[in-house]
Amino acid sequence: MAFATGILLGTLLLMLPAAREGAGGAPFTTALFTSTSATCVTGLVVVDTPSYWSPFGEGVILALIQVGGFGIMTLASLLGLLVWRRLGLRTRITAAAETRTSGLGEVRTVVRGVLTISVLFELVTATALTLRFALGYDEPWGRAAYLGGFHAVSAFNNAGFALWSDSLTRFASDPWICLPVAFAVIAGGLGFPVWLELGRLGRQPRAWSLHTKMTLTVTAALLLLGAVFVTANEWTNPDTLGALDPPGRLLAGFFHAVMPRTAGFNSVDYGQMHEGTLLGTEMMMFIGGGSAGTAGGIKVTTFFLLFFVIWAEVRGERDVEVFSRRISDRAVRQALTVALLALGAVVASTWLLLELTELATQQVLFEVVSAFATVGLSTGITAALPTSAQMVLVGLMFLGRLGPVTLVSALALRERQDLHRLPEGRPIIG
């Protein structure tokens, strides 16, 4: 309800004549799509942000990104707190021993922690970008501060909105722009619980909770493998990395391993990438980032847990174990539920857009995964889609941003103990 209200308010503000360059206000569908994309920190656009929206409109988009990013982190953390308080005494004691804490704390503490982390990372990133724009590109200090602040907020909240029509392609070989943006994207995508724990136990890796270990391990692995994959696949492509010098190719390869985590900036044209690269990017977008953060997707912990479910079954082991911890059956079922429902949403939406458009399957699938995982990357077809297809993407962005965390919390709160059990059945699997 809160996010829907925020999207509606943003839509009304973006429809004002003052929000648009030129005469008249934005059409309802354009304002709705942009407001949803900003509030759900996605980054897909149907109009060119710097030329279509006025400074007031850009300010509204920036505010929606900040509220959406801060809100989703706070909401996810508070839902986790709510679930934790509903658990029984035995489980609460076990959780306290696992996390080396008495819980996430009171609501005030959670909100204060999220706000502190957001402001800290956004301020550091904005400072670095402002200095680069002013000293490296001779932008006036006021303009440099605006550009630095806007892109810092957009990066930390994994939104991907940029104030250039070509996103960040003009800075493809500039590490002083690309690396701070990538750093902010990674920081926002790790999630608030991870940063909270690192702040208390940063020098004690053995004391980290299972969630923190899983999030950091999978994030590092996907960043490394993603950078190698993109760089190797596009190294000789003259329309993407092939047009850059070797250091620039390495930088762009790393940058495009970070962005599917789920930011939406791009320093090369995704529409010119090889289909194999697009498929690999879709997989990274679907996985997403950390829980209770600004990233989308099914989350790295869900992906990691499902991998170990398969590993345990192949080895014939009774329990699923990760980092010397046994995973409960209910957590396994929740991970399967989230992954399969997400897959179903992507498949159904892809089919629907194929019926509504004349586009190729690869283009449509990339757009659908990007919308559901709230990434914002595109091969350039968003603005050309019919209104009906754009509304499908609006629903996907909203579902993808709120669906997984809301679903898992609802499943956890619905847990109940049955007073009887039916006889066991053994259907043939596979």
N, C-alpha and C positions, 0 to 999 in steps of 0.2 A: 504494500500500500504506500509506504514512504517513497520508494523508488518510482512508482507509477505517478505519484503526485509531483515529484521533482521533475519527471519527464514532461508532464503536462504543463507545469509552470514554465519550464524552459522553452517549450513549444510556443506558448503565448508570447513570451518575451522576444523570441526570434522572429515572430510574425509582425512585430512592430516595425514601422517604416524606418525608425532610427537604427535598427539592427542590420539593415541592408544598404550596400552602396547603390546609389541611384534612386529612382523614384519607386514608391510603393513598397509594401512589405513582402516577405517571402511567402510562397504558397504553404498551405497547411502541411502537405506531405513532405516538402523539403524541410520545413522547420521541425516536424516530428522526427524525421529520420536523423537529422543532425543532433537534436536534443537527446534522442535515445542513444546515439553513438557516443556522445560526450558523457552522459550520465552513467552509461554502462562501460565507460572508458574503453571503447572499441577503436574508433579512429576511421571507420569507413565513412566516406563522404559522397554525396551526390552532386555537390557543387564545389567549385574551387574556393577554398577557405579564404585566402588572402584577398582575392578580387571580388568575391560575392558579398562577404560580410564586412560591415563597417567596424571601426574600433569598438563601438558599443557591442556589436554582435560577437566580436572576438572575445570581449570581456565576459559576455554571458556564457560562451562556450568554455572559457577558462574556469569560471565559477562552477559550472556543471561538472567539469572534470574533477575539480578539487572536492566538491561535495560528494560526487559519486565514488571517488577513490577513498576518501576518508570514511564515507558511510559504509562501504562494503567491508572495509577492514574492521571497523567498529562492530558492524552487524555480525560478521563471521565470528569475531572474538566473543561477543556477548552471547551468541547462540551456543558457542562452545562452553561458556561459563554456565549457561542455563542447563545444558545437557549434563555437565559435571555435577551440578547441585542436585540433579534428579537421580543420580546413581546411588546405590546402596552403600552402607557404611564400609563393608568389606572392600568393595571396588574403589571407594574413595581413598581408603588407606593404601591400597595397592598403587593407585594413581599418584598419590603424594610421594610414595617411595620411589616411583619411577621418575618423576619430574623433579625430585628434591625440593618440593615446595608444597605449600598448603593449598594451592589452586591458583587460578588466574587472578584472584583478588576481587575487590568490589568493583562495581560498575564505574565509579569515578576513577579508580586506578587504571582500569582498562582504557577508558577514553583518553585519559591524560597521557598514557603510554603511547597510544596510537598517534595522538597529536604531536607529541615530542619527536617521535621517529619521523613522521611525515615532514615536519618543519625542518628538522636537522638535515635530512638528505636533500630536500628541495633547495634549501639555502646553500649548501655546499655546491650542488650542481649548478645553480643559478649564478653563483659567484664565478665559477670556472668558465661558464659559457659567456657571461658578460665581459669578462676580461679578454677573452678570445675575440669576441665580436668587435670590441672597442679597439684593441691593440693590433689585431691581425687583419681586420677588414675595414678599419677606419669608420666604423659606425659611431654616430654621436652617442655620448654616454647614456642619455635618456633612452634612445632607441635600442642600444645594446642591452641595457637593463631589462627593457620590455621583452626583447627576444630571448634573453637568457632566462628570465623568470617564466615566461610562457612555456618554453620547451623543457625547462626543469620540472614544472608541474605535470606537463604532458608525459614526460618520460617516467618519472617516479610512479605515477598512477597508471602506467602502461597504456596510455590512451592513444598515442601515435599521431595526434593532430600536429601539423606543422604550418608555419606561416610562409611557406614557399610552395608554389604550385607543383614542383618536382620533389617535394618532401626534403630529404637531405642529400640528394644526389650530387649537388654542387660541392658538398663537403666529403665526398667519398674517400679522398686520400688525406683528409685532415684529422689526425688522431686527437687534436685538442678539442674537436667538436664531437667526433664519433665516440671516443672512449668515455667522456663524462656522461653522455646520453646512455650508453650501454651500461655503465656503472649504476645509474639511477634506475634503469629498467630492471636489472638484476636485483637491486636492493628492494624495490617495491614488490617484486615477484616472489621473494623468499617468504614473506608473510610475517605478520606481527609476532606470533608466538615464538618464532625462531629468533628474532632480534631481541625479544624480551629475555629469552634464555641465554643468548650469547652475551648480553649485557651483565648477567649475573654469574655465568659459568664459562665465560669465553676462554679462559686458560685451563679449563678442566674438561677436555673432550670426553673422558671416561664418564663424567657425570651428566653428559648431555642426555636428554630424553630420546626415546626411539624416534619420535616425530622429527626432531632436529637432525638426528643422524641420517635418517632417510631423505629428508629434504635436501640437505647439503650434498649428500653423496650423489643423488640422482641429478641434481642441478649441475654439479661439476662435470659429471659424466656426459650429460646431454650437450653442455656447452662445448666440451672438447670434441666429442664425436660429431656434433653438428658443424663446428668450424672446419674440421677436416673434410667432412662430406661436401659441404657447399663449395669450399675452396677447390677441392679436387675436381668436382663436377663442372665448375664454371671457369676453371683456370684459363682455358683456351677459347672461351666464348667471346667473340669480339664485341658483342652487344652488352655484355655485363662486366665480369671481372677481367676479361681479356683486354679491355681498353685501358687498364691501369698498369702502372709499373709494379714489379714484384712486391715491394712493401705495401703498396696500395691494395693489391689483391689479397694479401694476408689480412689487412685491416678490414676490408669489405667482407671477406669470408667470415671472420669472427663476428662482425657487426650483424651479419645476416644469420648467424647461429643464435644470437641473443634476441633479435626482434621477434621471432615466432614464439617467444616465451611469455608474455604476449603483448608486444608494444605496438607495432604497426608502422614504425618509421622504415624507410628504405633508402639506401644510398646507390642502388642500381635498379634498373627497371625489371620488375618481376614478370612483366609481360614478355620479356625477351629471354627468360631463363629456359633451360632444357626441361622437358616434361619430367624427367627423373628427379631433378632438383625440386620441382614443384611438389611431386609426390612425397619426397622426404620432408619438405617444409610442412606439408599438411599433417604428417605424422607428429612433428614437433609441436605444431599448433594444437592438435587434438590433446596431447599430453598436458601442455600448459606449464604452469609454475606451481608455487607453494600454496598451501591452504591458508585461509584467513589473511590473504594479501591482496594485491591489486591485479594479480594475473588471473587468467581464465583457464579454460580446458578442464579435463577431468582431474587434474592435479598430479604432481609427481609422486606423491605418496600412494595414490590409488594405482598408478601404473607400476610402481615398484612392488607393491603388495601382490598384484596380480601375477607379476613375473615370478615371485617366490611361491605363489600357489601352484603354478605350473611346475616349477622346479621340484616342489615337495611331492606332487603327484607322480611325476616321471620317476623319481627316486623311490617311490613306494613308501614314503614317510607318513606317519599318522598325523603329525602336527606341522603347521606352517611356522617356521622359525626365521626371524630376522634379527641380526645383531644380538644373538643370545637371548632373544625374547620370543615367547610363544604367542602367536596371533590368535585372538579369539575367533570362533566360527562366525559370530555375528559381524565382526569387522570384515571378514572375508565376503560374507553375503552382501554387506553394504557396498563394498568396492565393486563387486560384480553388478549390483543393481545400478550404480551410478554409471559405470562404463557401458553397460548394455543399453540403458535408456539414452545416454548421450549418442551412442552409435545409431540407435533407432531414429533419434531426432535428425541427425545428419543425413541418413539415408532417405528418410521421408521428405525432408526439405529439398534435397538434391533432385529427387524425382519430380517434386512439384515445380521447381524452377525450370527443369528440362521441358515440362509440359507448357510452361508459360513463355518460354523463350526459344530462340533458334540457335543457342550457343552450344559449344562443344562441352562434353561431359567434364573434361579436366578443368575448364574455366569455371563451370558452375560449382563443381565440388570444392575447388579452392576458395571460392567466395563464400560458400555455405560453412565450411569449416572455420574460416576466418571470422565469420559473424558469430557462430555458436561459441567459439573459444574466445570471443571478444578480443581478437588480435588487431584487425584493421588493415592487414595486408590485402592487396588486390592486384589482379592482372590488368586492371584498368577498365572493367566492364560495369562498375557499380552505377555510374551516372547514366549508362545506356540502357539499363534494365527498365522494363515497364513498371508502372506504379504498383501493380499487384505484386510483382516480384520483390520490389523494394519493401513492401509491407511484410512480406514473408521474412525478409532479413531483419526488420524491426522486431518482429516476434522472436526470432532466433537470438538476437542480441540480448533481449530482456530475459529469455529463458536461460541462455548460457551464463549470464552474469549471476542470476539468483538461483537457478535450478539446482546445481550440485550441492551447494552448502545448505540450502533450505531442505532439500530432500534428505540428506544425511542426518540433519538435526531432527527432522520429523521421524525418521526411522528409529533413531536412538531413543526419542521420547515415547515411542509407541511400544517399546519393549515390555513384554509381560510374560509371566510364568504360567504355562499351561498346566492344568491339573491332571492331564492324561496324555499319553502318547500312542499313536497308531502303530500297528505292526509294520516292520521295515519292509520296503520293497526294493528290488534291484533291477531297474530297467537297463537294457543294453545301451551303453554309451559309445559312440564312435563307430 
